Amino acid sequence: MNNTSKYDGIILDIDGTIWNTTGIVAMAWNRAINISGMDARKVNAQDLQKEFGKTMDVIAEDLWPNLNKEQRDILMANCCTEETISLNENTLDITYPGVVDTIKKLSLETNFFVVSNCQDGYIQLMMKKTGLEECIKDWECFGRTGKGKAENIMMLVQRNQLTSPAYVGDIQGDCDACRQAGVPFIWASYGFGEVKSYIAKLNSFSDLEEVIEVPPEFSDGV
């Protein structure tokens, strides 16, 4: 590696990019559904892989259209509570291969950020569980701003005065948000979805090292 990145910031998605929590989260949400006593269908990991990446209110509407908004809001809040408990207690490594080591290595030369459509607290939990707190410079999410991914990407880019960032995500919604935000999209193809367009494809997260590297002929005037 040339210790030079063609980007001044790499913004990361979480679910389907950094880790896969869907098995753990499905059990936690079903526990919340049982406790609620509401007429809400149970979920499985496959359901959540289709939904993760959307904002929490849209996920609730997709999963439980028979409930009114107040009921969905209450149930989703309870699901998030149970989810946090389960993820805090989890001792299994649910990160994708190479993610943590690659971020720790590249963060010595590259600034990393996170933007997700998750609830507030989820990014902080991910950083704590993966040991990446010192590697992530800033983050933003739907749960904190009430805004979608494109707006949060633009907000983070402006806040950190980034001039050439790129975003790493795994679904078409990530790609669409990047197009709206004017940020190049790198596809984590090992994740949850298929994507129509991208500037680079990661078969494994460790491929990011090569993707962001400036070719020798363009670095240091060589």
Contacts in CASP RR format, 6 or more apart in sequence:
PFRMAT RR
TARGET T0000
AUTHOR 0000-0000-0000
METHOD contacts of the structure
MODEL  1
MNNTSKYDGIILDIDGTIWNTTGIVAMAWNRAINISGMDARKVNAQDLQK
EFGKTMDVIAEDLWPNLNKEQRDILMANCCTEETISLNENTLDITYPGVV
DTIKKLSLETNFFVVSNCQDGYIQLMMKKTGLEECIKDWECFGRTGKGKA
ENIMMLVQRNQLTSPAYVGDIQGDCDACRQAGVPFIWASYGFGEVKSYIA
KLNSFSDLEEVIEVPPEFSDGV
1 209 0 8 1.000
1 213 0 8 1.000
2 213 0 8 1.000
2 214 0 8 1.000
2 216 0 8 1.000
2 219 0 8 1.000
2 220 0 8 1.000
3 109 0 8 1.000
4 109 0 8 1.000
4 213 0 8 1.000
4 214 0 8 1.000
4 219 0 8 1.000
4 220 0 8 1.000
5 106 0 8 1.000
5 109 0 8 1.000
5 110 0 8 1.000
5 212 0 8 1.000
5 213 0 8 1.000
5 214 0 8 1.000
6 164 0 8 1.000
6 212 0 8 1.000
6 213 0 8 1.000
6 214 0 8 1.000
7 110 0 8 1.000
7 164 0 8 1.000
7 165 0 8 1.000
7 166 0 8 1.000
7 184 0 8 1.000
7 212 0 8 1.000
8 111 0 8 1.000
8 162 0 8 1.000
8 163 0 8 1.000
8 164 0 8 1.000
8 165 0 8 1.000
9 110 0 8 1.000
9 111 0 8 1.000
9 112 0 8 1.000
9 113 0 8 1.000
9 160 0 8 1.000
9 162 0 8 1.000
9 164 0 8 1.000
9 165 0 8 1.000
9 166 0 8 1.000
10 106 0 8 1.000
10 110 0 8 1.000
10 111 0 8 1.000
10 112 0 8 1.000
10 113 0 8 1.000
10 165 0 8 1.000
10 166 0 8 1.000
10 167 0 8 1.000
10 168 0 8 1.000
10 208 0 8 1.000
10 212 0 8 1.000
11 112 0 8 1.000
11 113 0 8 1.000
11 114 0 8 1.000
11 115 0 8 1.000
11 153 0 8 1.000
11 156 0 8 1.000
11 157 0 8 1.000
11 165 0 8 1.000
11 166 0 8 1.000
11 167 0 8 1.000
11 168 0 8 1.000
11 183 0 8 1.000
12 18 0 8 1.000
12 103 0 8 1.000
12 112 0 8 1.000
12 113 0 8 1.000
12 114 0 8 1.000
12 115 0 8 1.000
12 167 0 8 1.000
12 168 0 8 1.000
12 169 0 8 1.000
13 53 0 8 1.000
13 114 0 8 1.000
13 115 0 8 1.000
13 116 0 8 1.000
13 167 0 8 1.000
13 168 0 8 1.000
13 169 0 8 1.000
13 170 0 8 1.000
13 174 0 8 1.000
13 188 0 8 1.000
14 114 0 8 1.000
14 116 0 8 1.000
14 118 0 8 1.000
14 122 0 8 1.000
14 123 0 8 1.000
14 126 0 8 1.000
15 21 0 8 1.000
15 22 0 8 1.000
15 52 0 8 1.000
15 53 0 8 1.000
15 116 0 8 1.000
15 118 0 8 1.000
15 170 0 8 1.000
15 192 0 8 1.000
16 49 0 8 1.000
16 52 0 8 1.000
16 96 0 8 1.000
16 169 0 8 1.000
16 170 0 8 1.000
16 171 0 8 1.000
16 188 0 8 1.000
16 190 0 8 1.000
16 191 0 8 1.000
16 192 0 8 1.000
17 96 0 8 1.000
17 168 0 8 1.000
17 169 0 8 1.000
17 170 0 8 1.000
17 188 0 8 1.000
17 191 0 8 1.000
17 205 0 8 1.000
18 95 0 8 1.000
18 96 0 8 1.000
18 99 0 8 1.000
18 126 0 8 1.000
18 130 0 8 1.000
19 94 0 8 1.000
19 95 0 8 1.000
19 96 0 8 1.000
19 99 0 8 1.000
19 126 0 8 1.000
19 130 0 8 1.000
20 94 0 8 1.000
20 96 0 8 1.000
20 191 0 8 1.000
21 83 0 8 1.000
21 87 0 8 1.000
21 94 0 8 1.000
22 45 0 8 1.000
22 46 0 8 1.000
22 48 0 8 1.000
22 49 0 8 1.000
22 52 0 8 1.000
23 44 0 8 1.000
23 45 0 8 1.000
23 48 0 8 1.000
24 83 0 8 1.000
24 86 0 8 1.000
24 87 0 8 1.000
24 90 0 8 1.000
24 94 0 8 1.000
25 45 0 8 1.000
25 48 0 8 1.000
25 83 0 8 1.000
25 86 0 8 1.000
25 87 0 8 1.000
26 43 0 8 1.000
26 44 0 8 1.000
26 45 0 8 1.000
26 47 0 8 1.000
26 48 0 8 1.000
27 86 0 8 1.000
28 79 0 8 1.000
28 82 0 8 1.000
28 83 0 8 1.000
28 85 0 8 1.000
28 86 0 8 1.000
28 87 0 8 1.000
29 43 0 8 1.000
29 48 0 8 1.000
29 79 0 8 1.000
29 82 0 8 1.000
29 83 0 8 1.000
30 42 0 8 1.000
30 43 0 8 1.000
31 82 0 8 1.000
32 75 0 8 1.000
32 78 0 8 1.000
32 79 0 8 1.000
32 81 0 8 1.000
32 82 0 8 1.000
33 40 0 8 1.000
33 41 0 8 1.000
33 42 0 8 1.000
33 43 0 8 1.000
33 75 0 8 1.000
33 79 0 8 1.000
35 78 0 8 1.000
35 82 0 8 1.000
36 74 0 8 1.000
36 75 0 8 1.000
36 78 0 8 1.000
38 64 0 8 1.000
38 67 0 8 1.000
38 71 0 8 1.000
38 75 0 8 1.000
39 66 0 8 1.000
39 67 0 8 1.000
40 63 0 8 1.000
40 64 0 8 1.000
40 66 0 8 1.000
40 67 0 8 1.000
40 75 0 8 1.000
41 63 0 8 1.000
41 64 0 8 1.000
43 63 0 8 1.000
47 63 0 8 1.000
49 192 0 8 1.000
49 193 0 8 1.000
50 192 0 8 1.000
51 59 0 8 1.000
51 62 0 8 1.000
51 63 0 8 1.000
52 59 0 8 1.000
52 192 0 8 1.000
53 116 0 8 1.000
53 117 0 8 1.000
53 149 0 8 1.000
53 171 0 8 1.000
53 173 0 8 1.000
53 174 0 8 1.000
54 62 0 8 1.000
54 117 0 8 1.000
55 117 0 8 1.000
55 142 0 8 1.000
55 146 0 8 1.000
55 148 0 8 1.000
56 76 0 8 1.000
56 80 0 8 1.000
56 117 0 8 1.000
56 118 0 8 1.000
56 119 0 8 1.000
56 142 0 8 1.000
56 143 0 8 1.000
57 72 0 8 1.000
57 73 0 8 1.000
57 76 0 8 1.000
59 76 0 8 1.000
60 67 0 8 1.000
60 72 0 8 1.000
60 73 0 8 1.000
60 75 0 8 1.000
60 76 0 8 1.000
61 72 0 8 1.000
64 71 0 8 1.000
64 72 0 8 1.000
64 75 0 8 1.000
67 75 0 8 1.000
80 119 0 8 1.000
80 122 0 8 1.000
84 121 0 8 1.000
84 122 0 8 1.000
84 125 0 8 1.000
87 125 0 8 1.000
87 129 0 8 1.000
88 125 0 8 1.000
88 129 0 8 1.000
90 129 0 8 1.000
95 130 0 8 1.000
96 188 0 8 1.000
96 190 0 8 1.000
96 191 0 8 1.000
96 204 0 8 1.000
96 205 0 8 1.000
97 204 0 8 1.000
97 205 0 8 1.000
97 206 0 8 1.000
98 204 0 8 1.000
98 205 0 8 1.000
98 206 0 8 1.000
99 130 0 8 1.000
99 205 0 8 1.000
100 130 0 8 1.000
100 131 0 8 1.000
100 132 0 8 1.000
101 206 0 8 1.000
102 205 0 8 1.000
102 206 0 8 1.000
102 208 0 8 1.000
102 209 0 8 1.000
103 112 0 8 1.000
103 132 0 8 1.000
103 135 0 8 1.000
104 132 0 8 1.000
104 135 0 8 1.000
105 209 0 8 1.000
106 112 0 8 1.000
106 208 0 8 1.000
106 209 0 8 1.000
106 212 0 8 1.000
107 134 0 8 1.000
107 135 0 8 1.000
110 212 0 8 1.000
111 137 0 8 1.000
111 160 0 8 1.000
112 132 0 8 1.000
112 135 0 8 1.000
112 136 0 8 1.000
112 137 0 8 1.000
113 136 0 8 1.000
113 137 0 8 1.000
113 138 0 8 1.000
113 139 0 8 1.000
113 156 0 8 1.000
113 160 0 8 1.000
113 165 0 8 1.000
114 123 0 8 1.000
114 126 0 8 1.000
114 127 0 8 1.000
114 136 0 8 1.000
114 139 0 8 1.000
114 140 0 8 1.000
114 141 0 8 1.000
115 139 0 8 1.000
115 140 0 8 1.000
115 141 0 8 1.000
115 149 0 8 1.000
115 152 0 8 1.000
115 153 0 8 1.000
115 156 0 8 1.000
115 167 0 8 1.000
116 122 0 8 1.000
116 123 0 8 1.000
116 139 0 8 1.000
116 141 0 8 1.000
116 142 0 8 1.000
116 149 0 8 1.000
117 141 0 8 1.000
117 142 0 8 1.000
117 148 0 8 1.000
117 149 0 8 1.000
118 141 0 8 1.000
118 142 0 8 1.000
118 143 0 8 1.000
119 141 0 8 1.000
119 142 0 8 1.000
119 143 0 8 1.000
120 141 0 8 1.000
120 143 0 8 1.000
120 144 0 8 1.000
121 141 0 8 1.000
122 141 0 8 1.000
123 136 0 8 1.000
123 139 0 8 1.000
123 141 0 8 1.000
126 132 0 8 1.000
127 133 0 8 1.000
127 136 0 8 1.000
137 160 0 8 1.000
138 156 0 8 1.000
138 159 0 8 1.000
138 160 0 8 1.000
139 156 0 8 1.000
140 152 0 8 1.000
140 153 0 8 1.000
140 155 0 8 1.000
140 156 0 8 1.000
141 152 0 8 1.000
142 148 0 8 1.000
142 149 0 8 1.000
142 152 0 8 1.000
145 151 0 8 1.000
145 152 0 8 1.000
145 155 0 8 1.000
147 155 0 8 1.000
148 177 0 8 1.000
149 173 0 8 1.000
149 174 0 8 1.000
149 177 0 8 1.000
149 181 0 8 1.000
150 176 0 8 1.000
150 177 0 8 1.000
150 178 0 8 1.000
150 180 0 8 1.000
150 181 0 8 1.000
151 181 0 8 1.000
153 167 0 8 1.000
153 177 0 8 1.000
153 178 0 8 1.000
153 181 0 8 1.000
153 183 0 8 1.000
154 181 0 8 1.000
156 162 0 8 1.000
157 165 0 8 1.000
157 181 0 8 1.000
157 183 0 8 1.000
165 183 0 8 1.000
165 184 0 8 1.000
166 183 0 8 1.000
166 184 0 8 1.000
166 185 0 8 1.000
166 186 0 8 1.000
166 199 0 8 1.000
166 212 0 8 1.000
167 174 0 8 1.000
167 177 0 8 1.000
167 178 0 8 1.000
167 181 0 8 1.000
167 183 0 8 1.000
167 184 0 8 1.000
167 185 0 8 1.000
167 186 0 8 1.000
168 186 0 8 1.000
168 188 0 8 1.000
168 202 0 8 1.000
168 208 0 8 1.000
169 175 0 8 1.000
169 185 0 8 1.000
169 186 0 8 1.000
169 187 0 8 1.000
169 188 0 8 1.000
170 187 0 8 1.000
170 188 0 8 1.000
170 189 0 8 1.000
170 190 0 8 1.000
170 191 0 8 1.000
170 192 0 8 1.000
170 193 0 8 1.000
170 195 0 8 1.000
171 191 0 8 1.000
171 192 0 8 1.000
171 193 0 8 1.000
171 195 0 8 1.000
172 193 0 8 1.000
172 194 0 8 1.000
172 195 0 8 1.000
172 196 0 8 1.000
174 185 0 8 1.000
174 195 0 8 1.000
175 185 0 8 1.000
175 187 0 8 1.000
175 195 0 8 1.000
175 196 0 8 1.000
175 197 0 8 1.000
175 198 0 8 1.000
178 184 0 8 1.000
178 185 0 8 1.000
179 185 0 8 1.000
184 199 0 8 1.000
185 195 0 8 1.000
185 197 0 8 1.000
185 198 0 8 1.000
185 199 0 8 1.000
186 198 0 8 1.000
186 199 0 8 1.000
186 200 0 8 1.000
186 201 0 8 1.000
186 202 0 8 1.000
186 208 0 8 1.000
186 211 0 8 1.000
187 195 0 8 1.000
187 198 0 8 1.000
187 200 0 8 1.000
187 201 0 8 1.000
187 202 0 8 1.000
188 202 0 8 1.000
188 205 0 8 1.000
189 195 0 8 1.000
189 201 0 8 1.000
189 202 0 8 1.000
189 203 0 8 1.000
190 202 0 8 1.000
190 203 0 8 1.000
190 204 0 8 1.000
190 205 0 8 1.000
200 211 0 8 1.000
201 207 0 8 1.000
202 208 0 8 1.000
202 211 0 8 1.000
216 222 0 8 1.000
END
